[in-house]
Amino acid sequence: MQKSVLLLIAIVMSSCTHETSIKKLKIGDYIGVFEVLNDEKLPFNFEVLTSHKLVITNADETIEVDEIVYRNDSVFIMMPYFETYFAGTFEGDNLKGNFFEESRERTVSFYTEYNNDKRFDFNNERLPYNMNGSWEMVFSEDIHADRYIAKGVFEQVDNLVYGTIRTTTGDYRFLEGVVDGDQMQLSTFDGAHAFLFKATLTDSTMTGMFYSGNHFKEPFIAKRNATYELPDADSLTFLKEGFEKLSFSFPDLEGNMVSLTDKRFKNKVVLVQAMGSYCPNCLDESKFYSKFYEANKSKGIEIVALAFENAKTEAKAMQRITRMKDRVGITYPILLAQYGTNSKQKAQEKLPMLNHVLSYPTTIYIDKQGKVRKIHTGFNGPATGDKYLSFKTEFNVFVNELLSE
């Protein structure tokens, strides 16, 4: 099904079909709704600007989508950067259909509501609880193997709530939702991830469930804690005893093998970015690195990305990396380190000098002598607000120190 839909998209996009008589998306506000586990509804906002352009919004985030294809009574909407897409049919002014992620063979049903910008319904009653501030969170508390910690940071204005949840491997994006009595709901859709958080509140606790698409859910608990901090992101991944250097040899997008011993890296500060083209946190980091590289590459710094891809074939993986690279405007090399799985255990086998690969993204900082000086796990993107700003400051200070040595 997915292959036939992608083929149809390719055919339609390359054709000169006259579209004047084809039904198109109506300009205006919409709510999109994913149908996830336990019959829950996961909403997100978008606005159709023209028949071939729409904007998805999550709190302060805007995602421009400009690959929209029509065929008879159907529409195909490709997400920027990622391999994901919507395939829907018109029902009046609305759509109904499926959202596809090809590599992982995931499909989620969706529908839209035209002329609606209300993400969640709520009663305008007196609010007994307020979510403002920092929260110490634990996911899958009773499942030892899956347990992990997080930090929630939220701002509440009347019934509306905005914020994000940070983990040791990245953030859960720009979250937006409501508090209605003692019930909280937050959601986001970034083109790859569709997340829903629901919880029951007291003045100092949360107990709830996290849904990721229609394939995963897990419980979480939280308590208000203004001083809570996650472990230092520079302490989680490190070189095994006996190693001082990183080494690898992987192909670039033209098939040329690239290694750290190559001339372009000699006597330069090098950042090695472990990432994936399907990964929104990696996208945030890549956008930041791309701008930094363009502004600073003349100072003696190089960046090289190692892509660990879900795509089932090498050709597909190269295609998806190229799509992201072109969309972002990345000029540093991206190498294909792995395809067919994003397994972090398999990734660690490719980089056996590391104690583990805990997260995509992970960045390894290498000085001019080829010595690993720091490894940063995860990425605090724009959704994390002040944390993102402090990361950028610390990043610039440390890289400039390496450049001045």
Kinemage of the C-alpha trace (Angstrom):
@kinemage 1
@onewidth
@group {chain A} dominant
@subgroup {mainchain}
@vectorlist {calphas} color= white
{ca met a 1} P 0.000 0.000 0.000
{ca gln a 2} L 2.696 2.495 1.040
{ca lys a 3} L 4.868 1.779 -2.012
{ca ser a 4} L 1.912 2.284 -4.339
{ca val a 5} L 1.020 5.576 -2.647
{ca leu a 6} L 4.606 6.841 -2.940
{ca leu a 7} L 4.681 5.823 -6.604
{ca leu a 8} L 1.435 7.700 -7.187
{ca ile a 9} L 2.873 10.796 -5.512
{ca ala a 10} L 5.945 10.633 -7.735
{ca ile a 11} L 3.815 10.229 -10.870
{ca val a 12} L 1.484 13.087 -9.975
{ca met a 13} L 4.287 15.447 -8.988
{ca ser a 14} L 6.089 14.845 -12.275
{ca ser a 15} L 2.972 15.162 -14.420
{ca cys a 16} L 1.329 18.221 -15.938
{ca thr a 17} L -2.167 17.330 -14.761
{ca his a 18} L -4.669 20.184 -15.081
{ca glu a 19} L -5.870 20.750 -11.527
{ca thr a 20} L -8.616 23.297 -12.100
{ca ser a 21} L -11.399 20.739 -11.647
{ca ile a 22} L -9.770 18.828 -8.770
{ca lys a 23} L -11.023 19.444 -5.236
{ca lys a 24} L -8.403 21.098 -3.041
{ca leu a 25} L -7.878 21.992 0.585
{ca lys a 26} L -9.905 24.975 1.664
{ca ile a 27} L -7.923 27.916 3.025
{ca gly a 28} L -8.324 28.363 6.775
{ca asp a 29} L -7.754 26.821 10.199
{ca tyr a 30} L -7.996 23.094 10.894
{ca ile a 31} L -7.586 20.629 13.692
{ca gly a 32} L -5.957 17.358 12.672
{ca val a 33} L -6.746 14.374 14.884
{ca phe a 34} L -4.770 11.125 15.108
{ca glu a 35} L -6.650 8.071 16.403
{ca val a 36} L -4.235 6.457 18.858
{ca leu a 37} L -4.275 3.716 21.490
{ca asn a 38} L -7.199 3.226 23.887
{ca asp a 39} L -9.466 5.195 21.507
{ca glu a 40} L -7.669 8.401 22.513
{ca lys a 41} L -7.629 11.403 20.184
{ca leu a 42} L -4.352 13.241 19.570
{ca pro a 43} L -5.031 16.728 18.124
{ca phe a 44} L -2.760 19.229 16.396
{ca asn a 45} L -3.300 22.611 14.733
{ca phe a 46} L -2.616 23.550 11.146
{ca glu a 47} L -3.560 26.355 8.803
{ca val a 48} L -3.923 26.017 5.037
{ca leu a 49} L -2.405 29.137 3.470
{ca thr a 50} L -2.815 28.164 -0.186
{ca ser a 51} L -3.873 24.959 -1.921
{ca his a 52} L -0.192 23.910 -1.968
{ca lys a 53} L 1.048 25.254 1.348
{ca leu a 54} L 0.060 24.745 4.986
{ca val a 55} L 1.637 25.457 8.367
{ca ile a 56} L 1.546 23.103 11.367
{ca thr a 57} L 1.775 24.863 14.745
{ca asn a 58} L 2.685 23.651 18.220
{ca ala a 59} L 2.885 26.518 20.727
{ca asp a 60} L 5.708 28.748 19.341
{ca glu a 61} L 6.758 26.232 16.664
{ca thr a 62} L 5.708 26.561 13.017
{ca ile a 63} L 6.392 23.875 10.406
{ca glu a 64} L 5.886 24.874 6.796
{ca val a 65} L 4.635 22.105 4.494
{ca asp a 66} L 4.856 22.775 0.761
{ca glu a 67} L 4.601 19.362 -0.921
{ca ile a 68} L 0.861 18.831 -1.407
{ca val a 69} L -0.397 16.744 -4.312
{ca tyr a 70} L -4.013 16.248 -5.473
{ca arg a 71} L -5.439 13.314 -7.397
{ca asn a 72} L -9.173 13.003 -8.040
{ca asp a 73} L -10.776 13.119 -4.568
{ca ser a 74} L -7.516 12.418 -2.723
{ca val a 75} L -4.665 14.538 -1.354
{ca phe a 76} L -1.123 13.507 -0.443
{ca ile a 77} L 0.809 15.700 2.009
{ca met a 78} L 4.542 15.067 2.363
{ca met a 79} L 6.241 16.219 5.579
{ca pro a 80} L 9.390 18.331 5.136
{ca tyr a 81} L 12.702 16.673 6.113
{ca phe a 82} L 11.147 13.301 7.006
{ca glu a 83} L 9.844 10.306 5.035
{ca thr a 84} L 6.355 10.620 6.529
{ca tyr a 85} L 3.202 11.624 4.664
{ca phe a 86} L -0.588 11.872 4.868
{ca ala a 87} L -2.850 10.185 2.316
{ca gly a 88} L -6.472 11.264 2.660
{ca thr a 89} L -9.745 11.580 0.808
{ca phe a 90} L -12.123 14.510 0.993
{ca glu a 91} L -15.320 14.364 3.011
{ca gly a 92} L -16.825 17.787 2.377
{ca asp a 93} L -14.259 20.351 3.562
{ca asn a 94} L -12.435 17.745 5.629
{ca leu a 95} L -10.019 14.862 5.107
{ca lys a 96} L -9.990 11.317 6.375
{ca gly a 97} L -7.198 8.823 5.799
{ca asn a 98} L -3.864 7.567 7.101
{ca phe a 99} L -0.477 8.912 8.117
{ca phe a 100} L 2.425 6.730 6.976
{ca glu a 101} L 5.999 6.136 8.153
{ca glu a 102} L 7.376 3.819 5.511
{ca ser a 103} L 10.593 2.410 7.018
{ca arg a 104} L 8.993 1.298 10.268
{ca glu a 105} L 5.783 0.270 8.501
{ca arg a 106} L 3.628 2.392 10.802
{ca thr a 107} L 0.197 3.691 9.870
{ca val a 108} L -2.032 5.951 11.969
{ca ser a 109} L -5.616 6.891 11.081
{ca phe a 110} L -6.435 10.593 11.045
{ca tyr a 111} L -9.230 13.033 10.253
{ca thr a 112} L -9.488 16.817 10.115
{ca glu a 113} L -11.973 19.432 11.302
{ca tyr a 114} L -12.166 22.563 9.134
{ca asn a 115} L -12.750 26.011 10.633
{ca asn a 116} L -11.591 24.862 14.060
{ca asp a 117} L -8.497 26.073 15.928
{ca lys a 118} L -9.366 24.707 19.372
{ca arg a 119} L -6.854 21.975 20.146
{ca phe a 120} L -8.668 20.624 23.229
{ca asp a 121} L -12.143 21.336 24.570
{ca phe a 122} L -12.334 22.488 28.178
{ca asn a 123} L -14.776 23.968 30.667
{ca asn a 124} L -14.122 27.537 31.735
{ca glu a 125} L -14.390 26.602 35.382
{ca arg a 126} L -12.301 27.777 38.319
{ca leu a 127} L -8.897 26.126 38.149
{ca pro a 128} L -7.922 24.309 41.346
{ca tyr a 129} L -4.395 23.563 40.126
{ca asn a 130} L -1.663 25.318 38.204
{ca met a 131} L 1.163 23.628 36.274
{ca asn a 132} L 3.575 26.566 36.209
{ca gly a 133} L 7.180 25.629 36.975
{ca ser a 134} L 9.450 22.587 36.970
{ca trp a 135} L 8.408 18.984 37.530
{ca glu a 136} L 10.490 15.919 38.366
{ca met a 137} L 9.148 13.110 36.178
{ca val a 138} L 9.580 9.344 35.948
{ca phe a 139} L 8.297 7.248 33.037
{ca ser a 140} L 7.527 3.517 33.370
{ca glu a 141} L 8.346 3.621 37.087
{ca asp a 142} L 7.251 0.007 37.678
{ca ile a 143} L 8.973 -1.421 34.602
{ca his a 144} L 12.632 -1.441 35.651
{ca ala a 145} L 14.123 -2.099 32.213
{ca asp a 146} L 12.153 0.759 30.618
{ca arg a 147} L 12.293 3.264 33.473
{ca tyr a 148} L 13.712 6.691 32.693
{ca ile a 149} L 13.710 10.138 34.240
{ca ala a 150} L 12.653 13.469 32.781
{ca lys a 151} L 12.067 17.100 33.631
{ca gly a 152} L 8.873 18.920 32.712
{ca val a 153} L 8.860 22.713 32.421
{ca phe a 154} L 5.445 24.313 31.908
{ca glu a 155} L 3.761 27.688 31.726
{ca gln a 156} L 0.035 27.996 32.310
{ca val a 157} L -2.139 30.953 31.260
{ca asp a 158} L -5.723 30.496 32.430
{ca asn a 159} L -6.670 27.043 31.077
{ca leu a 160} L -3.905 26.930 28.440
{ca val a 161} L -0.585 25.180 29.036
{ca tyr a 162} L 2.683 25.336 27.072
{ca gly a 163} L 6.104 23.806 27.659
{ca thr a 164} L 8.210 20.745 27.060
{ca ile a 165} L 9.542 17.604 28.703
{ca arg a 166} L 13.298 17.025 28.692
{ca thr a 167} L 14.926 13.608 28.993
{ca thr a 168} L 18.586 12.578 29.026
{ca thr a 169} L 18.351 11.897 25.271
{ca gly a 170} L 16.421 14.954 24.049
{ca asp a 171} L 13.217 16.908 24.472
{ca tyr a 172} L 9.609 15.987 23.710
{ca arg a 173} L 9.172 19.007 21.474
{ca phe a 174} L 6.853 22.023 21.753
{ca leu a 175} L 3.882 20.840 23.828
{ca glu a 176} L 0.547 22.641 23.905
{ca gly a 177} L -2.650 21.828 25.743
{ca val a 178} L -5.076 22.584 28.559
{ca val a 179} L -5.839 22.091 32.224
{ca asp a 180} L -9.525 21.393 32.826
{ca gly a 181} L -10.291 20.969 36.517
{ca asp a 182} L -7.824 18.323 37.711
{ca gln a 183} L -7.193 16.970 34.178
{ca met a 184} L -4.257 17.920 31.950
{ca gln a 185} L -3.846 17.206 28.233
{ca leu a 186} L -0.820 18.120 26.070
{ca ser a 187} L -0.010 17.199 22.480
{ca thr a 188} L 2.431 17.845 19.662
{ca phe a 189} L 2.999 16.765 16.066
{ca asp a 190} L 6.339 17.677 14.467
{ca gly a 191} L 6.086 15.786 11.176
{ca ala a 192} L 7.616 12.622 12.616
{ca his a 193} L 6.432 12.297 16.215
{ca ala a 194} L 2.829 12.491 17.384
{ca phe a 195} L 2.758 12.718 21.196
{ca leu a 196} L -0.111 12.928 23.681
{ca phe a 197} L 0.232 13.351 27.460
{ca lys a 198} L -2.788 13.001 29.746
{ca ala a 199} L -2.653 13.306 33.528
{ca thr a 200} L -4.616 13.827 36.711
{ca leu a 201} L -3.269 16.709 38.844
{ca thr a 202} L -3.040 17.678 42.467
{ca asp a 203} L -1.327 20.825 43.702
{ca ser a 204} L 2.056 19.065 43.614
{ca thr a 205} L 1.740 15.790 41.657
{ca met a 206} L 0.805 14.351 38.265
{ca thr a 207} L -0.172 10.798 37.375
{ca gly a 208} L -0.734 10.057 33.735
{ca met a 209} L -0.139 8.260 30.463
{ca phe a 210} L 2.095 9.111 27.500
{ca tyr a 211} L 0.987 8.018 24.004
{ca ser a 212} L 3.288 7.953 20.979
{ca gly a 213} L 1.201 7.517 17.831
{ca asn a 214} L -0.823 4.323 17.927
{ca his a 215} L 2.118 2.013 18.599
{ca phe a 216} L 3.268 2.867 22.135
{ca lys a 217} L 2.107 4.074 25.525
{ca glu a 218} L 3.616 4.215 28.993
{ca pro a 219} L 2.678 5.604 32.410
{ca phe a 220} L 4.387 8.539 34.080
{ca ile a 221} L 4.365 10.226 37.468
{ca ala a 222} L 5.637 13.660 38.423
{ca lys a 223} L 6.095 15.892 41.427
{ca arg a 224} L 6.673 19.611 41.550
{ca asn a 225} L 10.375 20.314 42.146
{ca ala a 226} L 11.760 23.785 41.418
{ca thr a 227} L 15.411 22.718 41.840
{ca tyr a 228} L 15.352 19.443 39.912
{ca glu a 229} L 17.994 18.899 37.220
{ca leu a 230} L 18.778 15.999 34.891
{ca pro a 231} L 22.260 14.439 34.825
{ca asp a 232} L 24.921 16.430 32.969
{ca ala a 233} L 24.627 15.646 29.242
{ca asp a 234} L 28.454 15.660 28.992
{ca ser a 235} L 28.816 12.801 31.502
{ca leu a 236} L 26.633 10.053 30.001
{ca thr a 237} L 28.710 8.861 27.011
{ca phe a 238} L 32.490 8.466 27.100
{ca leu a 239} L 35.449 6.638 25.590
{ca lys a 240} L 36.241 3.229 27.026
{ca glu a 241} L 39.402 2.895 29.067
{ca gly a 242} L 42.461 2.702 26.847
{ca phe a 243} L 41.019 4.885 24.065
{ca glu a 244} L 41.790 8.540 23.410
{ca lys a 245} L 40.662 8.816 19.807
{ca leu a 246} L 37.664 8.078 17.639
{ca ser a 247} L 38.036 6.218 14.344
{ca phe a 248} L 35.642 5.236 11.557
{ca ser a 249} L 35.358 4.937 7.784
{ca phe a 250} L 31.938 5.364 6.173
{ca pro a 251} L 30.690 6.418 2.714
{ca asp a 252} L 29.455 9.920 1.945
{ca leu a 253} L 26.491 10.614 -0.325
{ca glu a 254} L 28.662 10.141 -3.418
{ca gly a 255} L 29.952 6.798 -2.166
{ca asn a 256} L 33.421 8.079 -1.223
{ca met a 257} L 34.857 6.624 1.977
{ca val a 258} L 35.549 9.272 4.615
{ca ser a 259} L 37.733 8.883 7.719
{ca leu a 260} L 39.037 11.211 10.403
{ca thr a 261} L 42.546 10.641 9.004
{ca asp a 262} L 41.540 12.455 5.789
{ca lys a 263} L 43.380 15.676 4.944
{ca arg a 264} L 40.323 17.926 5.454
{ca phe a 265} L 40.290 17.088 9.192
{ca lys a 266} L 44.042 17.416 9.842
{ca asn a 267} L 44.949 19.976 12.527
{ca lys a 268} L 41.318 21.058 12.872
{ca val a 269} L 38.702 20.958 15.583
{ca val a 270} L 36.151 18.334 14.527
{ca leu a 271} L 32.602 17.702 15.714
{ca val a 272} L 31.270 14.216 14.948
{ca gln a 273} L 27.475 14.099 15.043
{ca ala a 274} L 25.691 10.739 15.405
{ca met a 275} L 22.189 11.299 14.008
{ca gly a 276} L 19.349 10.057 11.813
{ca ser a 277} L 17.342 11.774 9.098
{ca tyr a 278} L 14.067 10.608 10.744
{ca cys a 279} L 14.918 12.209 14.114
{ca pro a 280} L 13.405 15.632 15.027
{ca asn a 281} L 15.963 16.288 17.789
{ca cys a 282} L 18.706 15.565 15.233
{ca leu a 283} L 17.006 17.999 12.861
{ca asp a 284} L 17.074 20.740 15.513
{ca glu a 285} L 20.749 20.085 16.120
{ca ser a 286} L 21.547 19.921 12.401
{ca lys a 287} L 19.903 23.300 11.805
{ca phe a 288} L 22.017 24.803 14.585
{ca tyr a 289} L 25.243 23.149 13.363
{ca ser a 290} L 24.584 24.126 9.756
{ca lys a 291} L 24.382 27.828 10.598
{ca phe a 292} L 27.358 27.609 12.939
{ca tyr a 293} L 29.470 25.832 10.335
{ca glu a 294} L 28.739 28.367 7.618
{ca ala a 295} L 29.741 31.210 9.961
{ca asn a 296} L 32.874 29.544 11.377
{ca lys a 297} L 34.326 27.017 8.904
{ca ser a 298} L 37.113 29.424 7.934
{ca lys a 299} L 38.384 29.346 11.542
{ca gly a 300} L 39.564 25.726 11.342
{ca ile a 301} L 36.529 23.687 12.360
{ca glu a 302} L 34.918 20.741 10.596
{ca ile a 303} L 31.680 18.911 11.270
{ca val a 304} L 30.928 15.414 10.001
{ca ala a 305} L 27.627 13.622 10.602
{ca leu a 306} L 27.234 9.853 10.901
{ca ala a 307} L 23.720 8.815 9.865
{ca phe a 308} L 22.141 5.720 11.435
{ca glu a 309} L 19.104 5.124 9.242
{ca asn a 310} L 15.868 3.112 9.445
{ca ala a 311} L 15.569 2.856 5.661
{ca lys a 312} L 15.633 -0.749 4.493
{ca thr a 313} L 18.057 -0.221 1.581
{ca glu a 314} L 21.227 1.791 1.118
{ca ala a 315} L 19.669 3.693 -1.797
{ca lys a 316} L 16.628 4.704 0.278
{ca ala a 317} L 18.852 5.772 3.170
{ca met a 318} L 20.989 7.922 0.875
{ca gln a 319} L 17.825 9.446 -0.627
{ca arg a 320} L 16.433 10.418 2.780
{ca ile a 321} L 19.718 11.844 4.013
{ca thr a 322} L 19.981 13.903 0.810
{ca arg a 323} L 16.421 15.208 1.264
{ca met a 324} L 17.158 16.424 4.795
{ca lys a 325} L 20.572 17.799 3.796
{ca asp a 326} L 19.084 19.810 0.934
{ca arg a 327} L 16.122 21.059 2.984
{ca val a 328} L 18.321 22.281 5.830
{ca gly a 329} L 21.153 23.513 3.583
{ca ile a 330} L 23.857 21.424 5.251
{ca thr a 331} L 27.270 21.784 3.602
{ca tyr a 332} L 29.316 19.552 5.917
{ca pro a 333} L 29.536 15.844 4.969
{ca ile a 334} L 26.931 13.320 6.109
{ca leu a 335} L 28.115 9.711 6.040
{ca leu a 336} L 25.940 6.600 5.979
{ca ala a 337} L 27.035 4.655 9.060
{ca gln a 338} L 24.130 2.179 9.189
{ca tyr a 339} L 20.855 1.382 7.453
{ca gly a 340} L 17.999 -1.043 8.028
{ca thr a 341} L 17.781 -0.222 11.747
{ca asn a 342} L 18.409 2.635 14.146
{ca ser a 343} L 19.466 0.178 16.879
{ca lys a 344} L 21.791 1.954 19.291
{ca gln a 345} L 23.436 -1.360 20.149
{ca lys a 346} L 24.290 -1.857 16.466
{ca ala a 347} L 25.508 1.732 16.322
{ca gln a 348} L 27.819 1.116 19.271
{ca glu a 349} L 29.305 -1.825 17.347
{ca lys a 350} L 30.204 0.665 14.597
{ca leu a 351} L 31.883 2.893 17.194
{ca pro a 352} L 33.301 0.308 19.636
{ca met a 353} L 35.492 2.813 21.463
{ca leu a 354} L 32.345 4.366 23.033
{ca asn a 355} L 30.830 2.940 26.213
{ca his a 356} L 27.463 3.081 24.437
{ca val a 357} L 25.397 5.081 21.989
{ca leu a 358} L 22.630 6.305 24.255
{ca ser a 359} L 20.956 8.841 22.005
{ca tyr a 360} L 20.486 10.255 18.548
{ca pro a 361} L 21.865 12.853 18.419
{ca thr a 362} L 25.214 12.530 20.184
{ca thr a 363} L 28.143 14.847 19.449
{ca ile a 364} L 31.822 13.997 19.938
{ca tyr a 365} L 34.167 17.003 20.258
{ca ile a 366} L 37.697 16.368 18.945
{ca asp a 367} L 40.641 18.764 19.322
{ca lys a 368} L 43.300 19.636 16.747
{ca gln a 369} L 45.469 16.728 17.876
{ca gly a 370} L 42.645 14.253 17.251
{ca lys a 371} L 41.899 13.733 20.951
{ca val a 372} L 38.308 13.372 22.159
{ca arg a 373} L 37.684 16.199 24.607
{ca lys a 374} L 33.969 15.891 25.287
{ca ile a 375} L 30.907 13.835 24.299
{ca his a 376} L 27.481 15.472 24.522
{ca thr a 377} L 24.447 13.164 24.667
{ca gly a 378} L 21.112 14.342 23.254
{ca phe a 379} L 20.143 17.872 22.300
{ca asn a 380} L 18.117 20.543 24.064
{ca gly a 381} L 16.353 22.170 21.129
{ca pro a 382} L 14.387 25.432 20.800
{ca ala a 383} L 11.417 23.962 22.708
{ca thr a 384} L 13.519 23.979 25.904
{ca gly a 385} L 13.768 27.779 25.943
{ca asp a 386} L 16.417 28.951 28.429
{ca lys a 387} L 18.144 25.560 28.343
{ca tyr a 388} L 18.622 25.911 24.589
{ca leu a 389} L 20.020 29.416 25.002
{ca ser a 390} L 22.469 28.281 27.700
{ca phe a 391} L 23.534 25.337 25.533
{ca lys a 392} L 24.361 27.680 22.649
{ca thr a 393} L 26.458 29.877 24.950
{ca glu a 394} L 28.339 26.914 26.436
{ca phe a 395} L 28.829 25.409 22.979
{ca asn a 396} L 30.379 28.570 21.575
{ca val a 397} L 32.670 29.032 24.568
{ca phe a 398} L 33.967 25.453 24.454
{ca val a 399} L 34.465 25.329 20.683
{ca asn a 400} L 36.292 28.654 20.722
{ca glu a 401} L 38.562 27.300 23.472
{ca leu a 402} L 39.424 24.318 21.267
{ca leu a 403} L 40.029 26.595 18.280
{ca ser a 404} L 42.383 28.826 20.284
{ca glu a 405} L 44.635 25.950 21.433
